């Protein structure tokens, strides 16, 4: 499986924090049409127990902004207008 380390992140990469579960937040790098998992110093995939922990760690690493992504298993997201086929919240956050 391909991945990219946080230390070797290409300048054109956009970081995304995905809410996979209420206690699992994973970091991905969007490079063109690819979405690659991001790893830390020891080659372990970056995983956090909360959105706050993920954003705090990325801010400490010098990252300026990320896109938070939360996909819903339901046909609608409360508070969002009907978006047709997609049912995800995407939020750009300045760190």
N, C-alpha and C positions, 0 to 999 in steps of 0.2 A: 504494500500500500504506500502511495506517495504521501509525503508530509513536508512541512517546512518548519524550521526552527524559528522561534521568536527573535533570536539573535541574528539570524541570516535572512530576515524578512526582506524581500525585494521592495524597493521604494514604491512601485506601482501597486503593490498589494493593498487591498482594503480588508480590514479585519471585521469579522462578524462574530457576535456572541449569540449562540443558539440555546434557547431554553428547551432542553430535551425532556425534562421532568421537573417537578417542583424543587428538586435538590440536585439536579445535574445541569450545569451550564458549560458548554464546550465552545472552544475558540477555533474559528476557521479563517483561512486566508482566501479571499476571492482574487484569483489571478485569471483574467480573461473570462473564459467560460468554465474554468475549473474552481472547485471549492475544496481546498486541502486542509486537513487537520493541522493545527499548530502545536509544536512541541516545545518544551522548556529546555533548560540547561542539560539535563540528564537524558534527553531524548524521550521523556515521558509526555504523553498527550496532555495539554492544558485542560484541566477539568476543575470546576469550582462548585461549592455547595450552595451558592447564592449569586444573584445578579450583582449585588453590592461587592462581594468578594472578587468576582471576575473583573469588574470595572476598576476597583481599587488596585488590583495587581497590574492591570494593563497601564493604568495611569503611572504607577511606580516604575514601570518599565520604559516610560517615556513615550507612550502611544498618545497621540493627540485626539483621535476620535475613533469610534467603532459604530457599527450598526448592530442594534439589538434585534434579534429575530425570534418571534414566538409564533409557532404554527398551532392552529387549533384543530382538534379532531372533529369538531362540530362544523356545521354548515354556515355558521355565522360567528362573528366576533362582536361582542357587546360593545356598543359605542362607535362602531365603524359602519359606514355605508356599505351596501351590497357591492362586493368587488368581483362578482361573477364566479370564476373558477377558483380563485385563490382565497384562502382563509388564513392569512398570516399577517401579523403585525410587524412592521419594519420601522425601526426608530433610530435615527442617527443621533448619537450622543457625543457631545464634545467633552473630553476629559480634561 
